Amino acid sequence: MAPLGGILSDRFGARLISPIGLGLMIGGCLGISTFDAQITELGYVSRYFIYGIGLGLFQSPNNSTVMGAVPRERLGIASGLLSLSRTSGNTVGVSLIGAVFGALIASMSAGADVSVAPPDAIVAGFQGTFRFAALILCGAAVASVLRIGKR
């Protein structure tokens, strides 16, 4: 999806494509938050597919916008900072989401960790974690809209 996101961004502009990508990511997270113990393979794949399309539609236009705003003589520095921010975001995000997942399971199963928690606690932790992720993405979408509105 990332190459298609780049093509669409070149044709229609990143200001249109990036928010669509964020919206699909939010929808994907909300869809994933409905997983239960009886989810089918099709249900699993379809919800992650929505999230993946959104990620592909967001990432390329966002990177292009950042790199396009930098003077030519600073492209190397900007590229390094973009890579650093992506890596740092992944590192912090995985840790944060893991902590939320563990805390939700512990709250649902009297302090038990994931390895001994009952299935209903794991399902509830998974659902709550993806609702939290959707909330974070909503914050990113609002910040993006506010930033676009200032231009």
Buried (B, 14 or more C-beta within 10 A) or exposed (E): BBEEBBEBBEEEEBBEBBBBBBBBBBBBBBBBBEBEEEEEEEBEEEBEBBBBBBBBBBBBBBBBBBEEEBEEEEEEEBBEEBEEEEEEEEEEEEEBBEEBBBEBBBEBBEEEEBEEBEEEBBBBBBBBBBBBBBEBBBEBBEEBEEEEEEE
